[in-house]
Amino acid sequence: MVKIRLRRDGAKKAPYYTIVVADSRYPADGRFIEKVGTYNPMTEPAELKVDTEKVAEWIKKGAKPTETAAALIKKAGLEI
């Protein structure tokens, strides 16, 4: 199954997340199909960039976002 989920990047105690489309069998920080956004919770206010067109296209193809990814996508302005 294809999922839209967060991939953790960044240093220790300074997380930076990439929103990716990945097969659910791949490791959480491993291989992915496509990068569709970024999320940086360390800035004030938190920085969120999502390519809503790509996300909508993947959801139409059957990709399921995780709870956290769905909340961020909704915050970016795309209704799921």
Number of C-alpha atoms within 10 A of each C-alpha: 9 19 21 28 25 24 22 14 13 11 8 6 7 10 14 18 17 21 25 22 26 23 17 14 11 11 11 14 11 9 14 19 12 13 19 19 20 19 21 18 14 12 9 7 8 9 12 17 15 20 15 17 11 15 23 16 11 19 17 10 10 12 18 19 23 13 11 12 18 17 14 21 24 13 12 14 10 16 11 12
